[in-house]
Amino acid sequence: KNDGPKSMHYDKSLVERAEAFIVFSIMMLFPSKIFLTLIGFNILIIASGMTRFFRVCSFAKSLDHE
């Protein structure tokens, strides 16, 4: 849960820090597959950004109706 005393909380997403480190490790272990790895990683990042964007839009709509 994001209810601790921290001043910054991260939203749930498909790609977080751990996944980024995994992708960078794969790129180092399999340099011939860097392009395919980055294409897949970019797709996940775009999907994460879109889900966050739509979550913010729905939150903004809920504030507008109050």
C-alpha positions in Angstrom: 0.0 0.0 0.0 1.1 3.6 -0.6 0.1 5.0 2.7 3.4 5.2 4.5 5.2 8.4 5.7 7.2 8.8 2.4 6.7 12.0 0.6 6.7 10.3 -2.8 4.7 7.3 -3.9 4.9 5.3 -7.1 1.9 4.3 -9.0 1.5 0.7 -10.1 2.7 0.1 -13.6 3.8 -2.6 -16.0 7.4 -1.4 -16.0 9.1 -0.4 -12.8 12.7 -0.2 -11.7 13.2 -4.0 -11.4 12.0 -4.6 -15.0 14.3 -2.0 -16.3 17.3 -3.6 -14.7 16.2 -7.0 -16.1 16.0 -5.6 -19.6 19.4 -3.9 -19.3 20.8 -7.3 -18.0 19.3 -9.1 -21.0 20.8 -6.5 -23.3 24.3 -7.1 -21.8 23.9 -10.9 -21.9 22.5 -11.1 -25.4 24.0 -8.1 -27.4 22.7 -9.5 -30.7 19.1 -9.2 -29.5 19.3 -5.6 -28.3 17.0 -4.2 -30.9 14.2 -6.8 -30.3 14.6 -6.3 -26.5 14.3 -2.6 -26.8 11.3 -2.8 -29.1 9.5 -5.0 -26.5 10.6 -2.8 -23.7 9.3 0.3 -25.5 6.0 -1.3 -26.1 5.7 -2.0 -22.3 6.7 1.5 -21.5 4.1 3.0 -23.9 1.4 0.7 -22.4 2.4 1.8 -18.9 2.3 5.5 -19.9 -1.1 5.0 -21.5 -2.6 3.3 -18.5 -1.3 6.0 -16.2 -2.6 8.7 -18.5 -6.1 7.2 -18.6 -6.0 6.7 -14.8 -5.2 10.4 -14.4 -8.0 11.4 -16.8 -10.5 9.3 -15.0 -9.4 10.9 -11.7 -9.7 14.4 -13.2 -13.2 13.5 -14.4 -14.2 12.3 -10.9 -13.0 15.7 -9.4 -15.0 17.6 -12.1 -18.2 15.9 -11.1 -17.9 16.6 -7.4 
